[in-house]
Amino acid sequence: MKNNPQKNIRILLVDDHAMLLEGLARQFGDRKGFQVVGRARSGAELLALLPKVEVDVVTLDVSLPDTSGLSLIPRIKQVKPQVRILILTMYDHERYAASALEAGAEGFLAKGAPFDELELAVHELVAGRTYLPPGLAAKLEKRSGPAPAASLESLSKREFAVLTALSRGLSLKQVADELSISDKTVSTYRARMMAKLGLTSGSDLVRFAIERGVLK
């Protein structure tokens, strides 16, 4: 019986930084066994592209201009149930990793990691395993008992201002205009708050604000 030739691992890259996307695409292109089938710089671009490509692994940033990467995870799974999701972010913290895994991602890696580790993570996901950096995995294992109750006191003044604006139903653009910051900064604050509070979607964040009486 002849062995079937090994297929390339098909990767879709999602990040709002064009230079990072270009660099990752070039590095994967230089390695045998990989094929970059698409790139997206926002949640909207990702969801438009996803049905059009065959993909094995999606690398996904937490903070995107139009949404949180964590909130995209169930939507990706709905379109491509078999796809494996690797969160690739600057937020190297166990709370972010825990939130990502709870939302349905199979892996988590900081952007500062060597490319060899990124390649390893992709292979682990394709093999059906979960990937976390050893140090981060050890921190998660040491966490015992339930997570501490989400608290408004854990938020900075600026994060609280963003939360208040979002709970009033404002869009990211409207929040950015009101607070005189960029859309990207609003998205970053939102992702940071979700990790602090153990939430996985923008709607969860708004619900949390309402339940805690933020608008009183």
Beta strands, then each sheet from edge to edge (+ up, - down):
strand 1: 9-14
strand 2: 34-40
strand 3: 57-60
strand 4: 84-89
strand 5: 107-110
sheet 1: 2+ 1+ 3+ 4+ 5+
end
